[in-house]
């Protein structure tokens, strides 16, 4: 009985560790995949100089 309890505890801890490691990557992959499908364009200006950006969209 004691051995069975230790196995159940070990399996529970193992599954918890797997979820805490794997789940963030699954969430990140899904969020990146959604951004790609939504055709999101992000432009960040990292300096003090202003810039002009022109974007042409074509319906293919």
SVG drawing of the C-alpha trace seen along z (x, -y; Angstrom):
<svg xmlns="http://www.w3.org/2000/svg" viewBox="-8 -62 27 64">
<polyline fill="none" stroke="black" stroke-width="0.4" points="0.0,0.0 2.8,-2.4 4.6,-1.6 1.5,-2.4 1.1,-5.7 4.7,-6.7 4.2,-5.7 1.0,-7.9 2.8,-10.8 5.8,-10.4 3.5,-10.2 1.6,-13.3 4.7,-15.3 6.1,-14.2 2.9,-15.2 2.9,-18.6 6.5,-19.2 5.7,-18.2 2.8,-20.6 4.8,-23.5 7.5,-23.0 5.4,-22.0 2.3,-24.2 4.0,-27.6 5.6,-26.5 2.2,-25.3 0.6,-28.6 3.4,-30.6 3.2,-28.5 -0.6,-29.1 -0.3,-32.8 2.5,-33.2 0.5,-31.1 -2.5,-33.4 -0.4,-36.5 0.8,-35.1 -2.7,-34.3 -3.9,-37.8 -1.1,-39.3 0.1,-41.5 2.8,-44.0 4.7,-45.5 7.3,-48.3 9.3,-49.6 11.4,-52.7 14.4,-52.1 16.2,-55.4 15.4,-59.1 15.1,-59.6 11.7,-59.7 11.1,-57.4 8.4,-57.0 7.1,-53.6 4.9,-52.8 3.0,-49.5 1.2,-48.3 -1.4,-45.6 -2.4,-43.4 -5.4,-41.2 -4.2,-37.9"/>
</svg>
